[in-house]
């Protein structure tokens, strides 16, 4: 299917496509990113807005990501009910994560790729070792005054990078 690579709109203006259907086999993260971009385009299309306005982020090739200096946060393992106990009751098989582990999981970078690294106009990548998560570096702080967002935030398909007033963020996302 032929699509506009930025807006994901097809030759039929009422049809938007992304992921494997439009680009062939790629990664799950790329499909998620396409879904997010398609949702933005569809919303703008239905509202009669310009689909391209403010979305021409130029990806910049990097020489070599500096992944070696960052701690990698390993995914927490789910605990399960033992098979012998499963057959004797109707209890949940997956026990879930503890409150503390759930909070740590929500804070970690999910290692979706190098989207944020590739788009940084300053060739930097900041990483908070306490929460093992990529965070804004404040080099794009001038964008806040212009109601713009940094490229790393705009490109992140999972919204693992936060941009804005930390107090507002904390108010929006209460601890479980």
N, C-alpha and C positions, 0 to 999 in steps of 0.2 A: 504494500500500500504506500502510495506517495504521500508524504506529509511535510509540512513546514517544520524544520528541525527545531525552531525556537518556540513556536506556538502549538505545535502538534496538530494543527488543523489540516484536514485532508483537502483534496481537490473539491470535494463537496463541502461547502462551508458549514454544514450542520453536523459533520462527522469529525471527531477528534480521535486520534489513536496514538499509542505509545507502547513501550515495552517490546516484547518479542513479536507482537502483531505488526508493528511498524518497522522495527529495526533489526529483526532477526534475533537469534539467541544471544543474550547478554547476561549481566548479573542481576540478581534480585534487587540490589540497591539501585541500579540504573532503571529498572522497571518502576520502583517506588518513586524515584525522582521524576520519571515521565508522568506518573499518575498525579503527582503534585502539580507539575507544570500544566498538565491537561486541565486539572480542576480550576486553576487560575484562568486559563484561556477560556474555558466554558463559562465561567462566571462573568468574565469581561464581555464575551460574545453575547450572552443573554442580556447584559446591561447596556449593550451598544457602545462599549468602551473600546479603545485601541488595544488590540491584543499584544502589540510589540512594545508599547511604551514602558521604558525603564527596565527592560528585560535583556538588553544586549550586553550581557556580562561576557567579557572576553576571557576565556580560559588561557592561562599562561603556562607554558611548559616550564618545568622546574629541572634543575640540574640533577639533584639527588635529594630525596626526602631524608630528613635527619631522624628517622624512626628509632635508631639505635639508642638515643639518649633518653627515650621515654619509657616509663614503666608500662608494661602491658597488663591491663586488668583482665583476668580470666573470668569467664561467665560462671556465675554461681550454679552449682548443681542442685537440681530438684530432688527432694527425697520422695521415695515411693513406698507404698504399703507392700510388704513382702508377699510374694505369690501365694504362699501357703495360707496366709490370712485372707487374701482376696476372695478365695472360693467359698469362704464361710460367712461372708457378710456383704452388705451393700455400701460399705464405707468408701470414701474417695480413695482412688488409687494414687493420685498425685497429692502429696501432703502440702505442697506449696512451699513458699519461702518464709522465713521469719521476718518480722517487721524490719529489723536492722539490715538484714541481707537485701530485702526489697528496696530499701532506701539506697543502699550502696549500688545495687543494680541500676537503678534509675539515674544515678549520677555518672556512671562510667561511659566512656566513649565506646561505641560499639564497633569501632574499627571498620567502618563502612568503605574505606578506601582512602584516597588522598584528595578528595574533592576540595576540602578546605585548604590544603597545602597548595594545590595547583592553582587556586584562584587568588591567593594572597598577592597583592601588588608589591608587597615589601619583601617577599621571599622569607618570611618568618612563620613559625608555627609555635604558638604558645600552648603549653600543656600544664595543667594544674595537677601536681603529683599527689596532693591530698585526696582529691576526688577522682583521679585518673580520668580526666576529661579534657578535651580541647576547649579552650576558652578564648574570648576575644583578647587581643593584645593591647588595645588602646591606641594603636597607631592610626586607626580610622576614626578617632573620637570626633574629628571635625564633621563627620557625616551626620552625627546626631543633631547638630544645629541646623542641618539642611533637611531633616526628616528622611535621611537615607540610611541604608544599612550596609555594613561591610560585605564584601564579596563572599567571604567564608560563611557568613550567616545566611545569605541569600541562596547559596548553592547547596547547603546541607539538607539532604532529603529526609533526614530523620529528626530534625530540629534538636539535635544534641548540643548545639552551640546557642547560647543565650545572648541577646543583644537588647539593651534597654536598662531601665532603672531597676536595680536589684531589689529595692523595697517593693516595687510593683510586682516583680516576678515572684517574690516570696509570698505576697498576698494572694496571687492567683493560684499558686500551687502549694497547698497546705500539706503537711506531713500526714501520711495515712493514719 
